[in-house]
Amino acid sequence: MLVAVTAVCLVGLVFTRSKLLRVGLLLQIGALASNLVLYALILHLDSATSYDPNFPYQWIDVNLPLILTVLNAASLVVLSYGMARWQRARDVGFTVLQALVSGVVVALFLFNIIPIEPFRFFAERYGSSLWFFYLALAAAFFAAWVFLLRLACWKQQRVVTLLLGLGAVLFVFQAPGGFSLFFVLPNLVLYSSFLLSWLLLMLGFLLLIQTERVRKQTQQPQALALPAQRP
């Protein structure tokens, strides 16, 4: 799935006209690369026959999840403003709303849905704090609200907004601290959410790229026809 999404993003670099969309796709490729490295480390750890104190456990539990979360969030924010340009009068208020909703949802998610013990375990193990996991989860949620709570995106492309927003919501499970759901949810449910997240994001990218491709094709004949119309 990750390889398929990477291929879609690479193809999208050819068909997208907007520089913001291209930057968003490049950031997404970085997130995908980080995720591939993460899965490779997990597979290597699962195949180990004994405990290795020198194994980079922090990269599995904190570092790589943080990198791919930040890159994914940055990608979706850039794509959002590539689809619908920034409008100061409207977007400032919605950005504040998105940040507040992200903070409230993460607080509910962190202290009411997930037991706090796994977060304390990670914090003590890596010398971090609950605030680190709180901010990482908030960044992941913000990537969802930048689509779902932004009216300009809904007006431009409703289906793309829905797909990318829902994909970003499920992507929260891959953020630092999201792995603590291993203590709550069955592994099958958790891995299914991973798969569904990337599937929704890939469909959103495909539809966005196809829309840009069609728009580019329709604008080229119009641009060629303009000189002919001049007296």
Secondary structure as the mmCIF struct_conf table of DSSP 4:
data_model
#
loop_
_struct_conf.conf_type_id
_struct_conf.id
_struct_conf.beg_label_comp_id
_struct_conf.beg_label_asym_id
_struct_conf.beg_label_seq_id
_struct_conf.end_label_comp_id
_struct_conf.end_label_asym_id
_struct_conf.end_label_seq_id
HELX_RH_AL_P HELX_RH_AL_P1 LEU A 2 PHE A 15
HELX_RH_AL_P HELX_RH_AL_P2 LYS A 19 SER A 47
BEND BEND1 THR A 49 SER A 50
TURN_TY1_P TURN_TY1_P1 PRO A 53 ASN A 54
BEND BEND2 PHE A 55 PHE A 55
HELX_RH_AL_P HELX_RH_AL_P3 TYR A 57 GLN A 58
HELX_RH_PI_P HELX_RH_PI_P1 TRP A 59 ASN A 63
HELX_RH_AL_P HELX_RH_AL_P4 LEU A 64 MET A 83
BEND BEND3 ALA A 84 ALA A 84
HELX_RH_AL_P HELX_RH_AL_P5 ARG A 88 LEU A 108
HELX_RH_PI_P HELX_RH_PI_P2 PHE A 109 ILE A 113
BEND BEND4 ILE A 114 ILE A 114
HELX_RH_AL_P HELX_RH_AL_P6 ILE A 116 TYR A 126
TURN_TY1_P TURN_TY1_P2 GLY A 127 GLY A 127
HELX_RH_AL_P HELX_RH_AL_P7 LEU A 130 LEU A 148
TURN_TY1_P TURN_TY1_P3 LEU A 149 LEU A 149
HELX_RH_AL_P HELX_RH_AL_P8 LEU A 151 GLN A 156
HELX_RH_AL_P HELX_RH_AL_P9 ARG A 158 PHE A 171
HELX_RH_3T_P HELX_RH_3T_P1 VAL A 172 GLN A 174
BEND BEND5 ALA A 175 ALA A 175
TURN_TY1_P TURN_TY1_P4 PRO A 176 GLY A 177
HELX_RH_3T_P HELX_RH_3T_P2 GLY A 178 PHE A 183
TURN_TY1_P TURN_TY1_P5 VAL A 184 VAL A 184
BEND BEND6 LEU A 185 LEU A 185
HELX_RH_AL_P HELX_RH_AL_P10 ASN A 187 GLN A 229
#
